[in-house]
Amino acid sequence: MTVLRTAALLAGLCLLAAPVAARDSLFVTVTSGDPQTQAMAMVLSQQALQRQTPVRILLCGPGGDLARKDYQGPALKPSGRTPQQMLQGLIQAGAHAELCALNLPNSDGLTAADLIDGVTPVTPPVIGEHMDRPDVRYLGF
């Protein structure tokens, strides 16, 4: 009888531990044009990546300027890097970065060729599907 109880207890503990072992995904939306706000989005995304949490970043509105090759943001302390440079580091570290569907059509003739390496335009259905996943956590900046 003790063996059965122990086995049942262990089985129950395994079931409780299973969700903890699963890795949530972090979905970060950056809509702010404020460099410090953009940088904080990148800093927290880096923290997630360092913990092996998959990170997906959606740049929209003024936040979409980070994706442009002609971006001229300020270097911020303490790293001495611009928010765009931080974004590029995240992309190199494995983050997935995308530009919202409304940005390019409403940006005076810009095309995907005007975006930095690693940032691609994305459609609402693709983002909607991602957002619908139960394992996605959100951060908005």
mmCIF file of the C-alpha atoms, coordinates in Angstrom:
data_MODEL
# 
_entry.id   MODEL 
# 
loop_
_atom_site.group_PDB 
_atom_site.id 
_atom_site.type_symbol 
_atom_site.label_atom_id 
_atom_site.label_alt_id 
_atom_site.label_comp_id 
_atom_site.label_asym_id 
_atom_site.label_entity_id 
_atom_site.label_seq_id 
_atom_site.pdbx_PDB_ins_code 
_atom_site.Cartn_x 
_atom_site.Cartn_y 
_atom_site.Cartn_z 
_atom_site.occupancy 
_atom_site.B_iso_or_equiv 
_atom_site.pdbx_formal_charge 
_atom_site.auth_seq_id 
_atom_site.auth_comp_id 
_atom_site.auth_asym_id 
_atom_site.auth_atom_id 
_atom_site.pdbx_PDB_model_num 
ATOM 1   C CA . MET A 1 1   ? 0.000  0.000  0.000   1.00 0.00 ? 1   MET A CA 1 
ATOM 2   C CA . THR A 1 2   ? 2.843  2.403  0.837   1.00 0.00 ? 2   THR A CA 1 
ATOM 3   C CA . VAL A 1 3   ? 4.397  1.785  -2.568  1.00 0.00 ? 3   VAL A CA 1 
ATOM 4   C CA . LEU A 1 4   ? 1.127  2.687  -4.289  1.00 0.00 ? 4   LEU A CA 1 
ATOM 5   C CA . ARG A 1 5   ? 0.772  5.876  -2.269  1.00 0.00 ? 5   ARG A CA 1 
ATOM 6   C CA . THR A 1 6   ? 4.342  6.884  -3.033  1.00 0.00 ? 6   THR A CA 1 
ATOM 7   C CA . ALA A 1 7   ? 3.849  6.186  -6.736  1.00 0.00 ? 7   ALA A CA 1 
ATOM 8   C CA . ALA A 1 8   ? 0.618  8.199  -6.789  1.00 0.00 ? 8   ALA A CA 1 
ATOM 9   C CA . LEU A 1 9   ? 2.289  11.089 -4.971  1.00 0.00 ? 9   LEU A CA 1 
ATOM 10  C CA . LEU A 1 10  ? 5.219  11.093 -7.394  1.00 0.00 ? 10  LEU A CA 1 
ATOM 11  C CA . ALA A 1 11  ? 2.872  10.981 -10.392 1.00 0.00 ? 11  ALA A CA 1 
ATOM 12  C CA . GLY A 1 12  ? 0.957  13.959 -9.021  1.00 0.00 ? 12  GLY A CA 1 
ATOM 13  C CA . LEU A 1 13  ? 4.144  15.922 -8.442  1.00 0.00 ? 13  LEU A CA 1 
ATOM 14  C CA . CYS A 1 14  ? 5.279  15.210 -11.993 1.00 0.00 ? 14  CYS A CA 1 
ATOM 15  C CA . LEU A 1 15  ? 2.008  16.583 -13.337 1.00 0.00 ? 15  LEU A CA 1 
ATOM 16  C CA . LEU A 1 16  ? 2.402  19.742 -11.271 1.00 0.00 ? 16  LEU A CA 1 
ATOM 17  C CA . ALA A 1 17  ? 5.990  20.236 -12.403 1.00 0.00 ? 17  ALA A CA 1 
ATOM 18  C CA . ALA A 1 18  ? 5.241  19.859 -16.115 1.00 0.00 ? 18  ALA A CA 1 
ATOM 19  C CA . PRO A 1 19  ? 3.879  23.394 -16.628 1.00 0.00 ? 19  PRO A CA 1 
ATOM 20  C CA . VAL A 1 20  ? 6.872  24.851 -14.802 1.00 0.00 ? 20  VAL A CA 1 
ATOM 21  C CA . ALA A 1 21  ? 9.233  23.125 -17.218 1.00 0.00 ? 21  ALA A CA 1 
ATOM 22  C CA . ALA A 1 22  ? 7.500  24.660 -20.236 1.00 0.00 ? 22  ALA A CA 1 
ATOM 23  C CA . ARG A 1 23  ? 8.974  27.957 -21.418 1.00 0.00 ? 23  ARG A CA 1 
ATOM 24  C CA . ASP A 1 24  ? 6.644  30.848 -22.021 1.00 0.00 ? 24  ASP A CA 1 
ATOM 25  C CA . SER A 1 25  ? 7.366  33.157 -24.921 1.00 0.00 ? 25  SER A CA 1 
ATOM 26  C CA . LEU A 1 26  ? 7.731  36.911 -24.425 1.00 0.00 ? 26  LEU A CA 1 
ATOM 27  C CA . PHE A 1 27  ? 5.953  39.218 -26.874 1.00 0.00 ? 27  PHE A CA 1 
ATOM 28  C CA . VAL A 1 28  ? 7.215  42.801 -26.613 1.00 0.00 ? 28  VAL A CA 1 
ATOM 29  C CA . THR A 1 29  ? 5.439  45.643 -28.398 1.00 0.00 ? 29  THR A CA 1 
ATOM 30  C CA . VAL A 1 30  ? 7.342  48.895 -28.793 1.00 0.00 ? 30  VAL A CA 1 
ATOM 31  C CA . THR A 1 31  ? 5.162  51.835 -29.814 1.00 0.00 ? 31  THR A CA 1 
ATOM 32  C CA . SER A 1 32  ? 6.889  54.643 -27.948 1.00 0.00 ? 32  SER A CA 1 
ATOM 33  C CA . GLY A 1 33  ? 9.215  57.070 -29.672 1.00 0.00 ? 33  GLY A CA 1 
ATOM 34  C CA . ASP A 1 34  ? 10.943 57.856 -26.366 1.00 0.00 ? 34  ASP A CA 1 
ATOM 35  C CA . PRO A 1 35  ? 14.532 56.511 -26.476 1.00 0.00 ? 35  PRO A CA 1 
ATOM 36  C CA . GLN A 1 36  ? 14.627 55.608 -22.771 1.00 0.00 ? 36  GLN A CA 1 
ATOM 37  C CA . THR A 1 37  ? 11.369 53.681 -23.054 1.00 0.00 ? 37  THR A CA 1 
ATOM 38  C CA . GLN A 1 38  ? 12.643 51.897 -26.171 1.00 0.00 ? 38  GLN A CA 1 
ATOM 39  C CA . ALA A 1 39  ? 15.901 51.064 -24.401 1.00 0.00 ? 39  ALA A CA 1 
ATOM 40  C CA . MET A 1 40  ? 14.079 49.631 -21.380 1.00 0.00 ? 40  MET A CA 1 
ATOM 41  C CA . ALA A 1 41  ? 12.127 47.356 -23.721 1.00 0.00 ? 41  ALA A CA 1 
ATOM 42  C CA . MET A 1 42  ? 15.439 46.114 -25.102 1.00 0.00 ? 42  MET A CA 1 
ATOM 43  C CA . VAL A 1 43  ? 17.032 45.707 -21.657 1.00 0.00 ? 43  VAL A CA 1 
ATOM 44  C CA . LEU A 1 44  ? 14.138 43.600 -20.351 1.00 0.00 ? 44  LEU A CA 1 
ATOM 45  C CA . SER A 1 45  ? 14.049 41.591 -23.582 1.00 0.00 ? 45  SER A CA 1 
ATOM 46  C CA . GLN A 1 46  ? 17.744 40.858 -23.105 1.00 0.00 ? 46  GLN A CA 1 
ATOM 47  C CA . GLN A 1 47  ? 17.033 39.653 -19.576 1.00 0.00 ? 47  GLN A CA 1 
ATOM 48  C CA . ALA A 1 48  ? 14.444 37.236 -20.948 1.00 0.00 ? 48  ALA A CA 1 
ATOM 49  C CA . LEU A 1 49  ? 16.812 35.956 -23.641 1.00 0.00 ? 49  LEU A CA 1 
ATOM 50  C CA . GLN A 1 50  ? 19.503 35.352 -21.037 1.00 0.00 ? 50  GLN A CA 1 
ATOM 51  C CA . ARG A 1 51  ? 17.010 33.081 -19.280 1.00 0.00 ? 51  ARG A CA 1 
ATOM 52  C CA . GLN A 1 52  ? 16.352 31.166 -22.532 1.00 0.00 ? 52  GLN A CA 1 
ATOM 53  C CA . THR A 1 53  ? 12.893 32.689 -22.938 1.00 0.00 ? 53  THR A CA 1 
ATOM 54  C CA . PRO A 1 54  ? 11.998 33.124 -26.633 1.00 0.00 ? 54  PRO A CA 1 
ATOM 55  C CA . VAL A 1 55  ? 11.479 36.819 -27.446 1.00 0.00 ? 55  VAL A CA 1 
ATOM 56  C CA . ARG A 1 56  ? 9.413  38.312 -30.258 1.00 0.00 ? 56  ARG A CA 1 
ATOM 57  C CA . ILE A 1 57  ? 9.428  42.099 -30.708 1.00 0.00 ? 57  ILE A CA 1 
ATOM 58  C CA . LEU A 1 58  ? 6.808  44.048 -32.663 1.00 0.00 ? 58  LEU A CA 1 
ATOM 59  C CA . LEU A 1 59  ? 7.738  47.624 -33.588 1.00 0.00 ? 59  LEU A CA 1 
ATOM 60  C CA . CYS A 1 60  ? 4.809  49.948 -34.342 1.00 0.00 ? 60  CYS A CA 1 
ATOM 61  C CA . GLY A 1 61  ? 4.188  53.668 -34.800 1.00 0.00 ? 61  GLY A CA 1 
ATOM 62  C CA . PRO A 1 62  ? 7.082  55.773 -33.490 1.00 0.00 ? 62  PRO A CA 1 
ATOM 63  C CA . GLY A 1 63  ? 8.642  52.581 -32.119 1.00 0.00 ? 63  GLY A CA 1 
ATOM 64  C CA . GLY A 1 64  ? 8.943  51.417 -35.719 1.00 0.00 ? 64  GLY A CA 1 
ATOM 65  C CA . ASP A 1 65  ? 11.629 54.025 -36.320 1.00 0.00 ? 65  ASP A CA 1 
ATOM 66  C CA . LEU A 1 66  ? 14.052 51.646 -34.601 1.00 0.00 ? 66  LEU A CA 1 
ATOM 67  C CA . ALA A 1 67  ? 13.785 49.400 -37.659 1.00 0.00 ? 67  ALA A CA 1 
ATOM 68  C CA . ARG A 1 68  ? 14.909 52.077 -40.108 1.00 0.00 ? 68  ARG A CA 1 
ATOM 69  C CA . LYS A 1 69  ? 18.459 52.152 -41.450 1.00 0.00 ? 69  LYS A CA 1 
ATOM 70  C CA . ASP A 1 70  ? 18.431 55.959 -41.175 1.00 0.00 ? 70  ASP A CA 1 
ATOM 71  C CA . TYR A 1 71  ? 17.523 55.928 -37.454 1.00 0.00 ? 71  TYR A CA 1 
ATOM 72  C CA . GLN A 1 72  ? 19.503 58.522 -35.490 1.00 0.00 ? 72  GLN A CA 1 
ATOM 73  C CA . GLY A 1 73  ? 18.784 57.808 -31.834 1.00 0.00 ? 73  GLY A CA 1 
ATOM 74  C CA . PRO A 1 74  ? 20.873 58.921 -28.884 1.00 0.00 ? 74  PRO A CA 1 
ATOM 75  C CA . ALA A 1 75  ? 23.431 56.716 -27.168 1.00 0.00 ? 75  ALA A CA 1 
ATOM 76  C CA . LEU A 1 76  ? 22.172 56.051 -23.648 1.00 0.00 ? 76  LEU A CA 1 
ATOM 77  C CA . LYS A 1 77  ? 24.019 55.433 -20.411 1.00 0.00 ? 77  LYS A CA 1 
ATOM 78  C CA . PRO A 1 78  ? 25.318 53.177 -19.059 1.00 0.00 ? 78  PRO A CA 1 
ATOM 79  C CA . SER A 1 79  ? 25.850 51.069 -22.202 1.00 0.00 ? 79  SER A CA 1 
ATOM 80  C CA . GLY A 1 80  ? 26.655 53.929 -24.584 1.00 0.00 ? 80  GLY A CA 1 
ATOM 81  C CA . ARG A 1 81  ? 24.410 52.296 -27.195 1.00 0.00 ? 81  ARG A CA 1 
ATOM 82  C CA . THR A 1 82  ? 21.324 53.524 -29.006 1.00 0.00 ? 82  THR A CA 1 
ATOM 83  C CA . PRO A 1 83  ? 18.035 51.641 -28.672 1.00 0.00 ? 83  PRO A CA 1 
ATOM 84  C CA . GLN A 1 84  ? 18.551 50.445 -32.251 1.00 0.00 ? 84  GLN A CA 1 
ATOM 85  C CA . GLN A 1 85  ? 21.978 49.032 -31.410 1.00 0.00 ? 85  GLN A CA 1 
ATOM 86  C CA . MET A 1 86  ? 20.394 47.249 -28.453 1.00 0.00 ? 86  MET A CA 1 
ATOM 87  C CA . LEU A 1 87  ? 17.730 45.849 -30.801 1.00 0.00 ? 87  LEU A CA 1 
ATOM 88  C CA . GLN A 1 88  ? 20.415 44.638 -33.192 1.00 0.00 ? 88  GLN A CA 1 
ATOM 89  C CA . GLY A 1 89  ? 22.152 42.870 -30.312 1.00 0.00 ? 89  GLY A CA 1 
ATOM 90  C CA . LEU A 1 90  ? 18.890 41.154 -29.404 1.00 0.00 ? 90  LEU A CA 1 
ATOM 91  C CA . ILE A 1 91  ? 18.401 40.005 -32.989 1.00 0.00 ? 91  ILE A CA 1 
ATOM 92  C CA . GLN A 1 92  ? 21.930 38.599 -33.040 1.00 0.00 ? 92  GLN A CA 1 
ATOM 93  C CA . ALA A 1 93  ? 21.184 36.817 -29.754 1.00 0.00 ? 93  ALA A CA 1 
ATOM 94  C CA . GLY A 1 94  ? 18.090 35.149 -31.229 1.00 0.00 ? 94  GLY A CA 1 
ATOM 95  C CA . ALA A 1 95  ? 15.180 37.546 -30.731 1.00 0.00 ? 95  ALA A CA 1 
ATOM 96  C CA . HIS A 1 96  ? 12.635 37.772 -33.540 1.00 0.00 ? 96  HIS A CA 1 
ATOM 97  C CA . ALA A 1 97  ? 11.926 41.407 -34.558 1.00 0.00 ? 97  ALA A CA 1 
ATOM 98  C CA . GLU A 1 98  ? 9.123  42.581 -36.833 1.00 0.00 ? 98  GLU A CA 1 
ATOM 99  C CA . LEU A 1 99  ? 7.613  45.821 -38.075 1.00 0.00 ? 99  LEU A CA 1 
ATOM 100 C CA . CYS A 1 100 ? 3.848  46.253 -37.932 1.00 0.00 ? 100 CYS A CA 1 
ATOM 101 C CA . ALA A 1 101 ? 1.907  46.077 -41.170 1.00 0.00 ? 101 ALA A CA 1 
ATOM 102 C CA . LEU A 1 102 ? 0.800  49.719 -41.097 1.00 0.00 ? 102 LEU A CA 1 
ATOM 103 C CA . ASN A 1 103 ? 4.277  51.203 -40.844 1.00 0.00 ? 103 ASN A CA 1 
ATOM 104 C CA . LEU A 1 104 ? 5.741  50.915 -44.343 1.00 0.00 ? 104 LEU A CA 1 
ATOM 105 C CA . PRO A 1 105 ? 2.579  51.797 -46.315 1.00 0.00 ? 105 PRO A CA 1 
ATOM 106 C CA . ASN A 1 106 ? 2.266  54.985 -44.246 1.00 0.00 ? 106 ASN A CA 1 
ATOM 107 C CA . SER A 1 107 ? 5.936  56.039 -44.270 1.00 0.00 ? 107 SER A CA 1 
ATOM 108 C CA . ASP A 1 108 ? 6.599  58.174 -47.359 1.00 0.00 ? 108 ASP A CA 1 
ATOM 109 C CA . GLY A 1 109 ? 7.711  55.426 -49.724 1.00 0.00 ? 109 GLY A CA 1 
ATOM 110 C CA . LEU A 1 110 ? 9.835  53.324 -47.390 1.00 0.00 ? 110 LEU A CA 1 
ATOM 111 C CA . THR A 1 111 ? 10.182 49.660 -48.292 1.00 0.00 ? 111 THR A CA 1 
ATOM 112 C CA . ALA A 1 112 ? 11.518 46.549 -46.589 1.00 0.00 ? 112 ALA A CA 1 
ATOM 113 C CA . ALA A 1 113 ? 14.906 47.415 -48.123 1.00 0.00 ? 113 ALA A CA 1 
ATOM 114 C CA . ASP A 1 114 ? 15.016 50.459 -45.803 1.00 0.00 ? 114 ASP A CA 1 
ATOM 115 C CA . LEU A 1 115 ? 14.934 48.260 -42.692 1.00 0.00 ? 115 LEU A CA 1 
ATOM 116 C CA . ILE A 1 116 ? 17.929 47.084 -40.699 1.00 0.00 ? 116 ILE A CA 1 
ATOM 117 C CA . ASP A 1 117 ? 18.991 43.466 -41.043 1.00 0.00 ? 117 ASP A CA 1 
ATOM 118 C CA . GLY A 1 118 ? 16.863 41.101 -39.029 1.00 0.00 ? 118 GLY A CA 1 
ATOM 119 C CA . VAL A 1 119 ? 13.661 43.169 -38.967 1.00 0.00 ? 119 VAL A CA 1 
ATOM 120 C CA . THR A 1 120 ? 10.878 42.108 -41.315 1.00 0.00 ? 120 THR A CA 1 
ATOM 121 C CA . PRO A 1 121 ? 7.375  43.426 -41.949 1.00 0.00 ? 121 PRO A CA 1 
ATOM 122 C CA . VAL A 1 122 ? 4.642  41.235 -40.500 1.00 0.00 ? 122 VAL A CA 1 
ATOM 123 C CA . THR A 1 123 ? 0.938  40.885 -41.230 1.00 0.00 ? 123 THR A CA 1 
ATOM 124 C CA . PRO A 1 124 ? -1.884 41.072 -38.668 1.00 0.00 ? 124 PRO A CA 1 
ATOM 125 C CA . PRO A 1 125 ? -2.915 37.406 -39.144 1.00 0.00 ? 125 PRO A CA 1 
ATOM 126 C CA . VAL A 1 126 ? 0.596  36.214 -38.277 1.00 0.00 ? 126 VAL A CA 1 
ATOM 127 C CA . ILE A 1 127 ? 0.765  38.371 -35.149 1.00 0.00 ? 127 ILE A CA 1 
ATOM 128 C CA . GLY A 1 128 ? -2.822 37.503 -34.227 1.00 0.00 ? 128 GLY A CA 1 
ATOM 129 C CA . GLU A 1 129 ? -2.018 33.805 -34.327 1.00 0.00 ? 129 GLU A CA 1 
ATOM 130 C CA . HIS A 1 130 ? 1.032  34.344 -32.123 1.00 0.00 ? 130 HIS A CA 1 
ATOM 131 C CA . MET A 1 131 ? -0.941 36.454 -29.642 1.00 0.00 ? 131 MET A CA 1 
ATOM 132 C CA . ASP A 1 132 ? -3.564 33.737 -29.370 1.00 0.00 ? 132 ASP A CA 1 
ATOM 133 C CA . ARG A 1 133 ? -1.104 31.208 -27.958 1.00 0.00 ? 133 ARG A CA 1 
ATOM 134 C CA . PRO A 1 134 ? -1.594 30.430 -24.268 1.00 0.00 ? 134 PRO A CA 1 
ATOM 135 C CA . ASP A 1 135 ? 2.163  30.448 -23.583 1.00 0.00 ? 135 ASP A CA 1 
ATOM 136 C CA . VAL A 1 136 ? 2.713  34.082 -24.652 1.00 0.00 ? 136 VAL A CA 1 
ATOM 137 C CA . ARG A 1 137 ? 3.378  36.792 -22.068 1.00 0.00 ? 137 ARG A CA 1 
ATOM 138 C CA . TYR A 1 138 ? 3.140  40.456 -23.080 1.00 0.00 ? 138 TYR A CA 1 
ATOM 139 C CA . LEU A 1 139 ? 5.158  43.580 -22.390 1.00 0.00 ? 139 LEU A CA 1 
ATOM 140 C CA . GLY A 1 140 ? 4.137  46.889 -23.932 1.00 0.00 ? 140 GLY A CA 1 
ATOM 141 C CA . PHE A 1 141 ? 6.387  49.917 -24.254 1.00 0.00 ? 141 PHE A CA 1 
# 
